[in-house]
Amino acid sequence: MQGESTGINPFELEPDIKGNKPFLNILDKVAEIRALIATICRNYMGRTLNGTEITEIEVIVNQLYAERRNYNRCQFSF
């Protein structure tokens, strides 16, 4: 049926529980998505992601969550 979920959504973000308070673990979700894209690249393109690609995935996925869901973007410190 139209409008019904028919499978998994790797971008879906569900709250985790830390103590008694629910929170959104964006960093773990970004790592999961990066690993998924790396697996696709390795299996279908025969290569690994380079450092620039990994960084871009992390930045863009964080931005998407911040824009779409009004989450505070994770800050990276290098």
C-alpha positions in Angstrom: 0.0 0.0 0.0 1.1 3.5 -0.7 2.5 5.4 2.3 3.4 2.2 4.3 6.9 1.3 5.2 8.1 -1.7 3.1 11.6 -2.2 4.4 14.4 -0.9 6.5 15.6 2.7 6.3 19.3 2.9 7.2 18.9 6.7 7.8 16.2 6.3 10.4 17.3 7.6 13.7 15.7 6.3 16.9 16.4 7.5 20.4 18.8 5.6 22.7 18.5 5.6 26.4 21.3 7.0 28.5 20.4 6.7 32.2 16.7 7.6 32.3 16.9 10.1 29.5 16.4 9.4 25.8 18.9 11.0 23.4 19.7 10.9 19.7 23.1 9.2 19.0 24.0 10.9 15.8 27.6 10.0 15.8 26.9 6.3 15.9 24.3 6.7 13.1 26.9 8.6 11.0 29.4 5.8 11.5 26.8 3.2 10.4 26.0 5.1 7.3 29.7 5.6 6.5 30.3 1.8 6.9 27.3 1.0 4.7 28.6 3.3 1.9 32.1 1.9 2.3 30.8 -1.6 1.9 28.9 -0.7 -1.2 31.9 1.0 -2.7 34.2 -2.0 -1.8 31.8 -4.6 -3.2 30.6 -2.9 -6.3 33.5 -0.6 -7.2 36.4 -2.8 -5.9 38.0 -0.1 -3.9 37.9 1.5 -0.5 36.9 5.1 0.3 39.7 7.6 0.6 40.1 10.0 3.4 38.3 12.9 1.6 35.3 10.7 0.8 35.0 9.5 4.4 35.2 13.1 5.7 32.6 14.3 3.2 30.2 11.5 4.1 30.5 12.4 7.8 30.0 16.1 7.2 27.1 15.8 4.8 25.2 13.2 6.8 25.6 15.4 9.9 24.3 18.4 7.9 21.3 16.4 6.7 20.3 15.4 10.2 20.7 19.0 11.4 18.7 20.4 8.6 15.9 17.8 8.4 15.3 17.1 12.0 16.4 20.3 13.7 19.1 18.4 15.5 22.2 20.2 16.7 25.0 19.3 14.3 27.8 17.3 15.9 31.0 19.3 16.3 34.2 17.7 15.2 37.5 18.7 16.8 40.7 17.9 15.0 
